[in-house]
Amino acid sequence: MEKFYVGVTAEIKEGKVYFNIDTTKGITLKEIQSVLAGGLNLTIKGVGSPEDQFKTYKEIVRHMESELFNDESFKDAHIGIS
């Protein structure tokens, strides 16, 4: 089994949240997405009952959709994989 690192830091400036994703060199974007999705799923599992988990899941999906399809979100994003 190969270990690698994916870490997220966030900083709030002037009401905006700026993210930085640090990774082990050589990791692919697909692998980063898989790790982050798995971590997000773990946070959902920690909520409690299956009903609460489903409610939390739906809230997260709605939030992701609102960010992804908002022209102002991520307009200054840079994705660089080395």
Sequence and secondary structure as in RCSB ss.txt:
>XXXX:A:sequence
MEKFYVGVTAEIKEGKVYFNIDTTKGITLKEIQSVLAGGLNLTIKGVGSPEDQFKTYKEIVRHMESELFNDESFK
DAHIGIS
>XXXX:A:secstr
     EEEEEEEETTEEEEEEEE TT  HHHHHHHHHHHHHHHHHTTSSHHHHHHHHHHHHHHHHHHHT TTTTT
T      
